[in-house]
Structure formats: C-alpha cells, structure tokens
Amino acid sequence: MTEECETFDVAIIGYGPVGATLGHLLGLCGVKTLILDRETEPYPLPRAVHFDDEVMRVFQAIGLAEEVAAKSRVNIGMRFVDPTGKLLLDWPRPQQVGRQGWHASYRFHQPDLEAILRRAMPSRDSVTVRLGCEVTEVIDHGNHCTIQVNDNGPVIRAGYVIGCDGARSMVRQSMASDMLDYGFHERWLVVDLLLNHPKPELGDWSIQHCDPDRPTTYVRGPENRRRWEISLKQGENTEQMTTPAEIWRLLAKWITPDEATLERAAVYTFHALIAKDWRRGRLFLAGDAAHQTPPFMGQGMCAGIRDVANLAWKLALVVQGKAGEGLLDSYQSERMLNAEAYITTAVRLGGLINTAGTRAALEAAFPTPDGSARMESIAPPLGAGIGTGNHAGRLFGQPRMSNGDLLDNACGYRSVLVVTDDLVDEVSLPQGLRLITQKDAPDVAQELTLLGVKAALIRPDAYIQGTATDKESLDALLATALPSPT
Ligand SMILES: Cc1cc2nc3c(=O)[nH]c(=O)nc-3n(C[C@H](O)[C@H](O)[C@H](O)COP(=O)(O)OP(=O)(O)OC[C@H]3O[C@@H](n4cnc5c(N)ncnc54)[C@H](O)[C@@H]3O)c2cc1C
C-alpha cells in the first residue's frame, strides 16, 4: 500500500502561524515538505496581538520581516493599574531598535501575519500546501510515518510528522502525550473593535485593569484596531456575554457604539499547559499543540515560532543526512524550559491582575529589592542541548555589518563563527560555516565583549552553541560545529 503513496520528507499538520513558519524554514533548506490543514482559511476569531524581537528575527530569516513590520506597530508597553487608576506595575518597552536588530515588542493583527505567511509560500519550491485536508490518523512505522487524510482520503507517507495542529492536537493524542498543568484555567471574553474615528484618550499604552470584580485588559493595536479582554464570572454564559448589547455594556466606561465598530468577539478558556513529550519517534509537537499559556505576556504564538526556529534546521540536517537522528532529541530538552519560563511568568501576571495588585500580590508576583514596581521582559535561555559552556543557549545579538546590512541577512540560514581580530588568524574554518570578523562587522566585538569571550559559534536559529577565549578553546568549539542546512 505505502509503495504507491505520495512521499515527503516532512509533513506539517496545521497551517496556523507556527506550521506556516516551519514550512518557510524547511522550504529555505529545500526540504520536501507537505503542509495539511483541515480549514481553507485562517482562523477567524481574535487571537495574538503581540510578538517580540526574537520572533521578528525569525520572520527576517524567512525574508518576511519588512512586510510584517509594515503591518505592525512598535509597542510602547503595558501598565497595570488598580480600580482607581493608580499605577501598580510598569512594563515599558524600549523605543529604539535593540540588540536583536529589531524593536523589543510589536503589536499586530494575527490574520495580517497569517496572510503574509501564506501569500509567500508559493515561492518555496519544495513545499506543498493542501487545504481542506483533515488528518484523521498518523502512524509512526519506525522508519517512516503514514498520514490518513479525511478518513477515506489518500494515505501519505512522510519521514517525520510535526503536529502544529493547535491546542486540541490530534498528533499529540496519537503520541499519547499527557499535559503538565500549571493550574490556570479562566474564561475571558475577547473583543476586537475598529475605531470609527481617533480616540486619543484611550492612549497608546496597553492597560491591565487589576480590578478583582472584573479584571480587564486594553490593547492598543495597529491603525484603528483596539482589543479588550474581559474576565468572565462563574455562571456568565458565552451566548449571553457575546451579544453586542452585553459587550457594549461591559465596555461602556471606555468606549461607546458610536465611536467604534464591533469586529469580532469570542470567549476562550485560557490554560497553562505543557505537553510532557514533544517527540515520540518520528512524531513531534510544536506551537499550541505543545504548550498553551494565558495571554498576559503575549507569548503563546511567540513560543511556537521559537519551537519551529529550533526544530527546522535540525530536521533539515537529519533529512539531508548531514546529522544523526540524536540531534532531534535536543528539541524538547532545549525548548521546554524556555517555554515554561514564559508560561509561569504569565500565570504570575494573571494572579496579579486578578488580585487588584495589592502590595502583597505585587511582591508575590515580581519582588524587587528596592520595592519599585517595574518589570522588564524576560529572556530565558534554552535548556540543556547541543551547546556547551556558560553562554550556550543564549541568543546572540544581531549587529550590523560594516555595509549596514544586518548580520543574519549577510550570513543566511547557517551556522556562523564570529571572532575578534586577535583570534582570527587561529581559525581553521570547517566547511559550510560562515566566518564574521571584526572587520566585517565592527559591532561584533561589542557583542563578544559583553560575553567576555573572543569567539562565538552561532547556530542557524541565532542561539549561541558555544564560545571561546583562546586558540585551544576555539579548536574545541569548532570541533562541535554542525554542517549547514542551506
Ligand atoms: C485571546 C488570545 C490572545 C492571544 N494573544 C497572543 C499574543 O499577543 N501573542 C502571542 O504570541 N500569542 C497570543 N495568543 C496565542 C496564539 O494565538 C496561538 O499561540 C497561536 O495561534 C498558535 O498557533 P499554532 O500555529 O500553534 O496553532 P493554530 O493557530 O491553532 O493552528 C492550528 C491549525 O491546525 C489545524 N488543524 C488542527 N487539527 C487538524 C487536523 N487534524 N488536520 C489538519 N489540520 C488541523 C487548524 O485548522 C489550524 O489551522 C493569543 C491567543 C488568544 C486566544
């Protein structure tokens, strides 16, 4: 039976933002990839409104950053206020471009991003997309997988199957992977509005109204988009709470029907969950299939994009026969701790929003030695994986080249050795590795000085694999270098 099957190196189940980004990354490496989604259009209800500089760097890798930036807005930050409007916690975001080569935080409209990702996919010669195809069964046969489409439809063969199939993932069920539960389950009403005319009083800060009676989030979106997320009480049913009359009643203290048009509304139950197994044999999970978070940090989709940025080049190397299967074990070990750090921080923020930001709640949420209530974005490292040494698993910055281009644009999707002038003569570069010296990019020296080293081996996903301070440690580091996926 399987001899007649269509065959792909990788099948991605789910064409949401995570599956689409994985498709682009694998396409960049020329991996023969199939993307299947049961729907023909992107998900229509309100979801992500925020992503960060690391995620923008992934969009840069797939050549879409400028297009995404044109549809996004640089975020100035978020403020947590009590029911009287008193500021409890400030989370400002820098307004200048940061070390990643992008702004720290962006506001966007998820359907705009999904449209950009989908429009660009035909340019990936090795990627096939099939919509209206529900995957009803996935079987790992040990040396390949089979995928059943639409119950009685065709059976497709793939080397690896990646479940980017969202919170209710059928791939996760096929893997029999349980979820770790971080104890957060809340129903919130999410409302997207389009302002009919400017309303500057709403302000450009996103506001968390820490009102124990009705915790509410206001988000300043791009252009005339505005979002409110409103906590629901026990007994408030979805049908009643999503009627226009009820929505306008809840929003009355901020905005009225003549000032804005109701675009869409939905009730979600937010969870904090992580799958225990992200890989079983040839089956993998990424995005919401692997983890779910309350949205208070705006990091759900971001975590999924980080997943596939980690997985794509490893899969490509294995499929291309340039690395052994063992490399794929580092996917979960590296990604899980990083995702967990965002989820547990979001749960703590949720606790703060629900308790009106009492001093005790603030201290429990974000204790600071000087008692100030100011928060900074976190940047958790990867868990243990293929890297070695102190700096392994940290993102390397993205300085500009001497010609003004960004580092990643100059290097492409591959591993890079960056090195200071005084060590450059000692380098014997393995094939496929790109060398960047201080002459190529003067600011590289600053990045290395910050780390206290003279050379760093950077992986295709921009994370540090290891660093060196002299010829001996440089030789040892270069011995760990992997081939290039492109
Ligand atoms: C109110 C709200 C606010 C949010 N805010 C943010 C934010 O600001 N920032 C952020 O980063 N994240 C945010 N998120 C989270 C973000 O929206 C999700 O993490 C993201 O959409 C997950 O992407 P995904 O590709 O993993 O899954 P999805 O987008 O859910 O895509 C899964 C796809 O798989 C398909 N599929 C499922 N089963 C099958 C099957 N059996 N066969 C074929 N296809 C299948 C589905 O049709 C779907 O297209 C928010 C979420 C909500 C609800």
The ligand as an SDF file (V2000), in Angstrom:
LIG
                    3D

 53 58  0  0  0  0  0  0  0  0999 V2000
   -7.2420   35.8750   23.0530 C   0  0  0  0  0  0  0  0  0  0  0  0
   -5.8810   35.4080   22.6620 C   0  0  0  0  0  0  0  0  0  0  0  0
   -4.8340   36.2920   22.6560 C   0  0  0  0  0  0  0  0  0  0  0  0
   -3.5580   35.8780   22.2910 C   0  0  0  0  0  0  0  0  0  0  0  0
   -2.5520   36.7880   22.2810 N   0  0  0  0  0  0  0  0  0  0  0  0
   -1.3270   36.4050   21.9110 C   0  0  0  0  0  0  0  0  0  0  0  0
   -0.2860   37.3600   21.7580 C   0  0  0  0  0  0  0  0  0  0  0  0
   -0.4930   38.5480   21.9350 O   0  0  0  0  0  0  0  0  0  0  0  0
    0.9420   36.9110   21.3860 N   0  0  0  0  0  0  0  0  0  0  0  0
    1.1950   35.6060   21.1320 C   0  0  0  0  0  0  0  0  0  0  0  0
    2.3430   35.2770   20.8250 O   0  0  0  0  0  0  0  0  0  0  0  0
    0.2070   34.6800   21.2150 N   0  0  0  0  0  0  0  0  0  0  0  0
   -1.0340   35.0420   21.5760 C   0  0  0  0  0  0  0  0  0  0  0  0
   -2.0540   34.1360   21.5930 N   0  0  0  0  0  0  0  0  0  0  0  0
   -1.7780   32.7350   21.2390 C   0  0  0  0  0  0  0  0  0  0  0  0
   -1.7240   32.4870   19.7230 C   0  0  0  0  0  0  0  0  0  0  0  0
   -2.8680   32.9600   19.0770 O   0  0  0  0  0  0  0  0  0  0  0  0
   -1.5380   30.9990   19.4930 C   0  0  0  0  0  0  0  0  0  0  0  0
   -0.4580   30.5680   20.3050 O   0  0  0  0  0  0  0  0  0  0  0  0
   -1.2290   30.6730   18.0540 C   0  0  0  0  0  0  0  0  0  0  0  0
   -2.3030   30.9850   17.1990 O   0  0  0  0  0  0  0  0  0  0  0  0
   -0.9320   29.1760   17.9290 C   0  0  0  0  0  0  0  0  0  0  0  0
   -0.5250   28.9150   16.6260 O   0  0  0  0  0  0  0  0  0  0  0  0
   -0.4150   27.4250   16.1080 P   0  0  0  0  0  0  0  0  0  0  0  0
    0.0080   27.5450   14.6840 O   0  0  0  0  0  0  0  0  0  0  0  0
    0.3560   26.6040   17.0580 O   0  0  0  0  0  0  0  0  0  0  0  0
   -1.9050   26.8490   16.2100 O   0  0  0  0  0  0  0  0  0  0  0  0
   -3.2260   27.3490   15.4880 P   0  0  0  0  0  0  0  0  0  0  0  0
   -3.1280   28.7580   15.0790 O   0  0  0  0  0  0  0  0  0  0  0  0
   -4.3410   26.9490   16.3800 O   0  0  0  0  0  0  0  0  0  0  0  0
   -3.2820   26.4940   14.1600 O   0  0  0  0  0  0  0  0  0  0  0  0
   -3.5470   25.1120   14.1830 C   0  0  0  0  0  0  0  0  0  0  0  0
   -4.0060   24.6960   12.7950 C   0  0  0  0  0  0  0  0  0  0  0  0
   -4.1090   23.2860   12.7530 O   0  0  0  0  0  0  0  0  0  0  0  0
   -5.2450   22.9290   12.0010 C   0  0  0  0  0  0  0  0  0  0  0  0
   -5.6320   21.5710   12.3980 N   0  0  0  0  0  0  0  0  0  0  0  0
   -5.9780   21.1590   13.6450 C   0  0  0  0  0  0  0  0  0  0  0  0
   -6.2310   19.8310   13.6310 N   0  0  0  0  0  0  0  0  0  0  0  0
   -6.0250   19.4030   12.3600 C   0  0  0  0  0  0  0  0  0  0  0  0
   -6.1320   18.1400   11.7210 C   0  0  0  0  0  0  0  0  0  0  0  0
   -6.4900   17.0370   12.3970 N   0  0  0  0  0  0  0  0  0  0  0  0
   -5.8680   18.0600   10.3950 N   0  0  0  0  0  0  0  0  0  0  0  0
   -5.4930   19.1610    9.7010 C   0  0  0  0  0  0  0  0  0  0  0  0
   -5.3910   20.3940   10.2580 N   0  0  0  0  0  0  0  0  0  0  0  0
   -5.6460   20.5060   11.5730 C   0  0  0  0  0  0  0  0  0  0  0  0
   -6.2620   24.0030   12.3530 C   0  0  0  0  0  0  0  0  0  0  0  0
   -7.2630   24.1090   11.3600 O   0  0  0  0  0  0  0  0  0  0  0  0
   -5.3860   25.2450   12.4460 C   0  0  0  0  0  0  0  0  0  0  0  0
   -5.3060   25.9310   11.2180 O   0  0  0  0  0  0  0  0  0  0  0  0
   -3.3410   34.5270   21.9440 C   0  0  0  0  0  0  0  0  0  0  0  0
   -4.4040   33.6230   21.9320 C   0  0  0  0  0  0  0  0  0  0  0  0
   -5.6670   34.0570   22.2820 C   0  0  0  0  0  0  0  0  0  0  0  0
   -6.8010   33.0830   22.2390 C   0  0  0  0  0  0  0  0  0  0  0  0
  1  2  1  0
  2  3  1  0
  2 52  2  0
  3  4  2  0
  4  5  1  0
  4 50  1  0
  5  6  2  0
  6  7  1  0
  6 13  1  0
  7  8  2  0
  7  9  1  0
  9 10  1  0
 10 11  2  0
 10 12  1  0
 12 13  2  0
 13 14  1  0
 14 15  1  0
 14 50  1  0
 15 16  1  0
 16 17  1  0
 16 18  1  0
 18 19  1  0
 18 20  1  0
 20 21  1  0
 20 22  1  0
 22 23  1  0
 23 24  1  0
 24 25  2  0
 24 26  1  0
 24 27  1  0
 27 28  1  0
 28 29  2  0
 28 30  1  0
 28 31  1  0
 31 32  1  0
 32 33  1  0
 33 34  1  0
 33 48  1  0
 34 35  1  0
 35 36  1  0
 35 46  1  0
 36 37  1  0
 36 45  1  0
 37 38  2  0
 38 39  1  0
 39 40  1  0
 39 45  2  0
 40 41  1  0
 40 42  2  0
 42 43  1  0
 43 44  2  0
 44 45  1  0
 46 47  1  0
 46 48  1  0
 48 49  1  0
 50 51  2  0
 51 52  1  0
 52 53  1  0
M  END
$$$$
